[in-house]
Amino acid sequence: SDRFASILMDYLPGEDIHKLRERIMNNQNHNRTRRVSVEDAVFFTADVMLPLLKSMHHVGIVHRDVKPSNVVRKATDSRDFCIVDFGLSKSVIVAEDSDFCDKEHPWERGWLKPLNYKKMAGYYRKERAKADFRGTSMYASLRVHQGRDYCARDDIWSLLYVFCDLVAGGLPWMSYAANRDRAACERIKNWVHGDESVDHVEHLLMGDAYHLSVFKRERQKEMRVERDKLTPVPEPLAMSKDRELVELMRKAFRHVGSLHFWDLPDYDLI
């Protein structure tokens, strides 16, 4: 109106995936764990989050803060979800007359319509040599930690971390992320993903009890606690020794790790 500027928004009374996870945990209080079933983890990530991210990427936008709390049910007990919180989101596509246009990488999904409604070819932005960190240390991709410019690759990388967190109950750097130690998170992610000859992807599936115990032991060693008083480390989850599952995770991470700024992920593979 002449007096007020207003924003009309959908009201989403349903829970986000983080709260749904807590509800599942409370319903399984006989088993003190942050894990959800493989079926639930697949539903939340492959059936809910992946199509939402794909829809964003196909209009040239990256979310840049993919995590369970940013995906919300449309209504209580609904199986329909929305992705929310676009405060860090960004378009990676610009018009051909933009100063940021990378003429070597056209956007193959179609055209942009600027305000004057003249059709213009869309192109990817020029990839920056160095970009500031965006997102959440718990789920940010290794490339984001390394200062690479954020693209669709990194949204899907984060989604893979979300899956591992849901199904295993935690990630190797979870305690460091809680302490906002971004450098330690990057160091552990570097070690987990390694290189083409060796990696430690299976550690993503070892479970929260294992990772929390390892973190406590490291802190105790720094405090010179006697060896026989160190926190014992439990056996990792059996899924971390499932060769087929680990190889599938390795294949997914190597795929996203191979992508360039202007590439779209293979959503069917994921």
Secondary structure, DSSP 8 states (H G I E B T S, - for coil): --S----------S-BHHHHHHHHHHHTTTS--S---HHHHHIIIIIIIHHHHHHHHTTTEE-S---GGGEEESSTT-S-EEE---TT-EE-EEETTSTTEEEEEEEEEEEE--TT---EEEEEE---SS----S-TTT--HHHHTT----HHHHHHHHHHHHHHHHHS--TTHHHHHTT-HHHHHHHHHHHH--SS---GGGGGS-HHHHHHHHHHHHHHHTT--GGGS-------GGGG-HHHHHHHHHHHHHHHT--TT----TTT-
